[in-house]
């Protein structure tokens, strides 16, 4: 897979200023340099720290990433989009992929199953994640944060977040970014995994899971905050977006998948 991204689609993920190519680097107007990964061949746009986070939140974010890497090494197929699942395939159909698509939080595997089982020849898929993972991927990849996308306004037809928002510390900023990078008639598609607070806990957990620390402010070793529909829809309203479509897929008495298609207001 060629991870070359036209520079006219890119901008600095922090200052939102133009980038210029200089050898192995892309450089923004503040002098910040972004380097191509020597092994994977992708551009690395990860900031040293996020201006949206406190020092404590950044430490929490780093711990969540470290815990996720342990999880993926120990049980990769637990990831909801690692291989075919009916719910993932249903989300892919709901997204109605067209044109240029950005998957925000595409995961460490080669391609999420909601994409691999819903491809068409006239769609180009891009993906970003904070974890580089396996390479080569089956989409055009760059390493970046969902709250700091390295793309200009309106360059995609669809943006996608498949169960990624619960990893965000600043969900409103991430949702604003998902909307910013789509065209005026584009859509941001969100897969929200909702779980009731009174859901029973597993009767047992693997030893590797028990050894993971829950970082400050997080709900569990992997997720900062899980949102229900009411909380999420208030964030959508605060972002000035509108809900164009919504589907609810019950799993059991305590859990459900909710798909949203958001439009700019």
C-alpha positions in Angstrom: 0.0 0.0 0.0 1.3 3.4 -0.9 0.7 5.9 1.9 1.4 9.0 -0.1 -1.1 11.7 0.7 -1.2 14.8 -1.6 0.2 17.7 0.3 -2.7 19.9 -0.8 -5.0 17.8 1.4 -2.8 18.3 4.5 -2.2 21.0 7.1 -0.5 21.2 10.5 -2.5 19.2 13.0 -2.0 21.9 15.7 -1.8 25.3 14.1 -3.9 24.4 11.0 -1.4 26.2 8.9 0.0 25.0 5.5 2.8 22.5 5.3 5.8 22.5 3.0 7.9 19.5 2.1 11.6 19.5 3.0 13.3 16.2 2.4 12.0 13.6 4.9 9.9 16.2 6.7 6.8 18.3 6.4 7.2 21.6 8.2 4.5 24.0 9.3 4.7 27.8 9.7 5.7 27.5 13.3 8.7 25.4 12.4 7.2 22.1 13.7 8.5 19.1 11.8 6.5 15.9 10.9 8.5 13.0 9.8 7.8 10.0 7.6 8.1 6.7 9.6 11.2 4.9 8.3 9.7 1.4 8.8 6.0 1.9 7.9 6.4 4.6 5.3 3.5 6.7 6.8 3.6 10.4 8.0 3.6 10.8 11.8 1.6 13.8 12.9 1.4 12.9 16.6 2.0 15.9 18.8 4.4 15.7 21.8 1.4 16.9 23.9 -2.1 18.1 23.1 -2.9 21.8 24.0 -6.4 20.5 24.7 -5.2 18.3 27.6 -3.8 19.1 31.0 -0.5 17.4 31.9 -2.5 14.8 34.0 -4.9 14.1 31.1 -2.0 13.6 28.7 -0.5 11.1 31.1 -3.8 9.3 31.3 -4.0 9.2 27.5 -0.6 7.7 27.2 -1.5 5.0 29.8 -4.7 4.2 27.9 -2.6 3.7 24.7 -0.1 1.4 26.6 -3.0 -0.7 28.0 -4.6 -1.0 24.5 -1.3 -2.3 23.1 -1.2 -5.0 25.8 -4.8 -5.9 24.9 -4.1 -6.1 21.2 -1.1 -8.3 21.7 -2.9 -10.6 24.1 -6.3 -10.8 22.4 -6.5 -9.0 19.1 -9.8 -10.6 18.0 -11.6 -9.0 20.9 -11.4 -5.7 18.9 -14.8 -5.1 17.5 -13.6 -4.6 13.9 -10.7 -7.1 13.7 -12.6 -9.6 11.6 -16.2 -10.1 10.3 -18.9 -9.4 12.7 -22.6 -8.7 11.9 -22.6 -5.4 13.9 -19.4 -4.1 12.2 -20.8 -5.0 8.8 -24.1 -3.3 9.6 -22.1 -0.1 10.5 -20.3 -0.2 7.2 -23.6 -0.4 5.3 -25.0 2.4 7.4 -22.0 4.7 6.5 -22.9 4.6 2.8 -19.2 5.0 1.8 -18.6 7.2 -1.2 -15.7 9.3 -2.7 -13.0 9.9 -0.1 -13.5 8.4 3.3 -11.5 9.1 6.5 -11.6 6.4 9.2 -10.7 8.2 12.5 -9.3 5.6 14.8 -8.9 2.8 12.2 -7.2 0.5 14.7 -3.8 -1.3 14.6 -5.0 -4.1 12.2 -4.7 -3.8 8.5 -8.2 -2.6 7.9 -11.4 -2.6 9.9 -14.0 -5.2 8.9 -16.7 -2.6 8.5 -14.5 -1.3 5.5 -13.2 -4.6 4.2 -16.7 -6.0 3.9 -18.2 -2.9 2.4 -15.7 -1.8 -0.2 -16.5 -0.5 -3.7 -14.1 0.4 -6.5 -14.9 4.1 -6.6 -14.1 4.8 -2.9 -10.7 5.8 -1.5 -10.1 5.0 2.2 -7.8 6.9 4.4 -7.2 6.1 8.1 -5.6 7.6 11.1 -4.8 6.2 14.5 -2.5 6.9 17.4 -1.2 3.3 17.3 0.7 2.5 14.1 0.0 -1.2 14.3 0.4 -3.7 11.4 1.8 -2.7 8.0 1.2 -2.5 5.2 -2.4 -1.5 5.8 -5.3 -1.8 3.3 -6.0 1.9 3.4 -3.9 5.1 3.2 -2.6 5.6 6.7 -1.1 8.4 8.8 -0.4 8.5 12.5 -2.5 11.2 14.2 -5.0 12.0 16.9 -8.7 12.4 16.4 -8.7 15.7 18.2 -5.9 17.0 15.9 -6.5 15.8 12.3 -3.7 16.8 9.8 -6.2 17.4 7.0 -7.7 20.6 5.6 -11.4 21.5 5.8 -13.8 19.7 3.6 -11.5 17.2 1.8 -13.5 14.1 2.6 -17.0 12.9 1.7 -17.4 10.8 4.8 -15.6 10.6 8.1 -16.0 7.5 10.3 -15.6 6.7 14.0 -16.2 3.1 14.8 -16.4 2.8 18.6 -13.5 5.3 18.9 -15.0 8.1 20.8 -14.9 6.4 24.2 -11.1 6.6 23.9 -11.2 10.4 23.5 -10.5 12.7 26.4 -12.0 15.7 24.6 -15.0 14.3 22.7 -16.3 17.6 21.6 -13.0 18.6 20.0 -12.8 15.2 18.2 -16.4 15.5 16.9 -15.7 19.0 15.7 -12.7 17.7 13.8 -14.7 14.8 12.2 -17.2 17.4 11.0 -14.6 19.9 9.9 -12.8 17.6 7.4 -16.0 16.6 5.5 -17.4 18.6 2.7 -20.5 20.8 3.2 -22.8 17.9 2.0 -20.6 15.2 3.6 -21.4 13.2 6.7 -19.7 12.1 9.9 -20.7 8.5 10.8 -20.4 7.5 14.5 -20.7 4.0 16.0 -21.5 4.5 19.7 -21.4 1.5 22.0 -23.8 2.1 24.8 -23.6 0.1 28.1 -25.9 0.5 31.1 -24.2 1.3 34.4 -25.9 -1.7 36.0 -24.6 -4.2 33.4 -23.1 -7.3 35.2 -19.4 -7.5 35.3 -17.6 -10.5 33.8 -17.3 -13.4 36.2 -13.6 -13.6 35.5 -10.8 -11.7 33.7 -7.5 -12.8 32.2 -4.5 -12.3 34.3 -3.0 -9.8 31.8 -6.2 -7.6 32.1 -6.1 -7.7 35.9 -2.5 -6.3 35.8 -3.5 -3.1 33.9 -3.8 0.1 35.8 -6.8 2.4 35.4 -5.4 5.8 34.8 -6.6 9.0 36.6 -10.1 10.0 35.3 -10.7 7.0 33.1 -13.6 4.6 33.5 -11.5 1.5 32.9 -8.0 0.5 31.6 -9.0 1.2 27.9 -11.8 3.8 27.9 -11.8 7.3 29.2 -15.6 7.8 29.1 -18.5 5.8 27.6 -21.3 8.0 26.5 -25.0 7.2 26.3 -27.3 8.6 23.6 -28.5 11.6 25.7 -24.9 12.7 26.6 -23.7 12.2 23.0 -26.6 14.1 21.4 -26.0 17.1 23.7 -22.4 17.1 22.4 -23.6 16.9 18.8 -25.9 19.9 19.5 -23.0 21.8 21.1 -20.9 21.2 18.0 -23.6 22.8 15.9 -24.3 19.6 13.9 -27.6 17.8 13.2 -28.5 14.1 13.3 -29.4 13.1 9.8 -30.0 9.4 10.6 -29.9 7.1 13.6 -30.1 3.3 14.0 -30.2 1.4 17.3 -29.1 -2.3 17.4 -29.8 -4.0 20.8 -27.3 -6.6 21.9 -28.8 -7.6 25.2 -30.7 -6.1 28.2 -27.8 -3.8 29.0 -25.9 -3.1 25.8 -26.7 -1.6 22.4 -25.0 -0.3 19.3 -26.2 3.1 18.1 -25.2 4.4 14.7 -25.4 8.1 13.8 -25.0 10.0 10.6 -24.2 13.6 11.4 -24.4 16.6 9.0 -23.1 20.2 9.4 -26.0 22.4 10.4 
